[in-house]
Amino acid sequence: MLFRRARADSLSDLPGLETARLTIDGLTPDDAEALRSLTDDPAITGAVDFLPAPFTLADARALIASGRRREDRFFGARTREGRTLVGVVGTHLRGPGAIEIGYWVGGAARGRGLATEAVTGILGSLSRRFPARLIVAECRPGNVASWGLLTKLGFRDTGEEGHRPGRRLMALRCG
């Protein structure tokens, strides 16, 4: 019984998955250079408040290591052909009732529907594992692309400010 409870309250063993164009699985230390290269972009570091600019190899290693905790996990979205890292989806347990997601996609992959594909895949995994939890995301209303993606996937503005400056809390009910 204790093993099941630990597993149910952990993101560390959430399995990877494949979509039509992507393989999505947990970031590993071998991904550090690709993560640094993808993320060291002012469009990403300026939009994701916890990412430093410049985003260094040490920062990439630290982000990957933080995803080994039970309550946080970062997934790499890679092209099925070539296995090129094109995006990241972060998942974070927020108490007993919520899971927060966040994501970013590299410049060359933007505008091709890859963020939608990656986030949709992760949402499916989360809703199967945690059917009673609320999934939340914080988004700037002025970030039209991200706001539109979340809305298209069923997230709704809660009317609440997020914990991060200038962001609104959006929510999606699983199950």
C-alpha atoms as one frame of an Amber mdcrd trajectory, in Angstrom:
protein
   0.000   0.000   0.000   2.795   2.459   0.806   4.419   1.799  -2.583   1.181
   2.599  -4.403   0.695   5.798  -2.453   4.247   6.956  -3.209   3.778   6.145
  -6.893   0.420   7.961  -7.054   1.992  11.078  -5.566   5.023  11.059  -7.828
   5.820  12.293 -11.296   9.204  10.574 -11.361   7.903   7.410 -13.004   5.405
   8.978 -15.401   6.130   7.099 -18.631   7.283   8.595 -21.891   5.042   8.525
 -24.940   4.958   8.931 -28.689   2.703  11.146 -30.762   2.412  11.398 -34.522
   5.620  13.442 -34.812   7.226  13.401 -31.368   8.838  11.167 -28.792   8.304
  12.648 -25.328  10.263  11.358 -22.365  12.031  12.547 -19.245  15.116  14.690
 -19.714  18.363  12.973 -18.724  21.901  14.271 -18.116  22.734  13.325 -21.725
  20.247  16.022 -22.851  22.094  18.895 -21.140  23.803  20.380 -24.221  20.674
  20.088 -26.402  18.608  21.667 -23.606  21.099  24.520 -23.251  21.078  25.141
 -26.982  17.275  25.058 -27.225  16.628  27.179 -24.136  19.337  29.845 -24.455
  16.984  32.006 -26.497  15.704  35.398 -25.261  12.197  34.490 -26.452  12.254
  31.540 -24.018  14.276  32.930 -21.101  12.253  36.147 -21.251   8.950  34.261
 -21.074   9.791  31.612 -18.456  10.518  33.459 -15.235  12.714  30.814 -13.570
  15.102  30.454 -16.519  18.252  32.593 -16.284  19.640  34.450 -19.283  21.998
  33.386 -20.625  20.937  29.765 -20.060  24.204  27.906 -19.532  25.196  24.249
 -19.550  25.272  24.375 -15.731  21.706  25.743 -15.776  20.637  22.905 -18.086
  22.195  20.320 -15.785  20.506  21.877 -12.741  17.095  21.921 -14.459  17.456
  18.259 -15.440  18.526  17.338 -11.888  15.528  19.176 -10.407  13.285  16.961
 -12.504  14.418  13.904 -10.571  12.380  14.909  -7.536   9.055  13.163  -7.059
   7.079  16.391  -7.397   8.719  17.762 -10.571   9.545  16.258 -13.931  10.748
  17.828 -17.162  10.020  16.052 -20.430  11.899  16.542 -23.672   9.836  16.641
 -26.858  11.949  15.241 -29.671  11.240  14.724 -33.328  10.623  11.052 -34.046
  12.870  11.421 -37.080  16.303  12.501 -35.948  15.424  12.702 -32.223  16.090
  16.460 -32.219  15.014  18.194 -29.002  12.386  20.772 -30.043  10.624  21.527
 -26.762  10.206  20.942 -23.051   7.110  20.267 -20.953   7.446  20.660 -17.196
   5.077  18.973 -14.752   4.868  19.950 -11.079   2.724  18.569  -8.252   1.031
  21.442  -6.414  -0.372  19.962  -3.227  -2.877  17.104  -3.177  -5.287  18.620
  -5.688  -3.357  20.169  -8.575  -0.609  19.647 -11.121   0.994  22.588 -12.884
   2.308  22.342 -16.420   4.541  24.671 -18.361   6.287  24.379 -21.704   8.555
  25.995 -24.235   9.413  25.262 -27.844  12.547  26.243 -29.741  12.405  28.899
 -32.452  12.769  26.581 -35.444   9.862  24.427 -34.204   7.402  27.221 -33.390
   4.256  27.593 -35.445   4.161  23.922 -36.499   1.750  22.592 -33.863   4.484
  20.766 -31.956   3.695  22.477 -28.632   0.055  21.464 -28.979   1.086  17.902
 -29.772   3.522  17.685 -26.842   1.205  19.278 -24.271  -1.756  17.159 -25.439
   0.328  14.003 -24.966   1.433  14.988 -21.474  -2.122  15.992 -20.494  -3.315
  12.525 -21.506  -0.694  10.876 -19.305  -1.474  13.170 -16.384  -5.236  12.658
 -16.618  -4.799   8.861 -16.624  -2.438   8.919 -13.636  -4.178  11.686 -11.671
  -7.852  11.657 -12.748  -9.091  13.695  -9.774  -6.523  16.477  -9.961  -6.919
  19.895 -11.480  -4.255  20.727 -14.062  -3.185  24.366 -13.973  -0.950  26.621
 -16.017   0.119  30.211 -15.550   0.087  32.349 -18.674   0.428  35.997 -19.573
  -2.775  37.098 -21.329  -0.551  38.955 -23.827   1.190  35.718 -24.817  -1.337
  35.098 -27.581   0.180  31.830 -28.834   0.378  30.184 -25.415  -2.994  31.524
 -24.250  -4.558  30.231 -27.472  -2.936  26.807 -27.090  -4.180  26.415 -23.518
  -7.685  27.583 -24.449  -7.800  25.198 -27.417  -6.889  22.328 -25.079  -9.752
  23.165 -22.718  -8.061  25.346 -20.106 -10.178  28.187 -18.746  -9.135  31.438
 -17.101  -9.919  31.096 -13.377 -10.026  34.861 -12.877  -7.110  34.538 -10.443
  -3.656  35.996 -10.729  -0.863  33.440 -10.955   2.022  33.290  -8.502   4.355
  34.661 -11.160   4.126  38.368 -12.023   1.749  39.287 -14.852   0.318  35.803
 -15.272  -3.218  34.480 -14.950  -4.091  31.072 -13.587  -5.738  28.788 -16.135
  -7.230  25.408 -15.201  -8.324  22.147 -16.794 -10.363  19.564 -14.889  -9.309
  15.936 -15.519 -11.679  13.011 -15.501
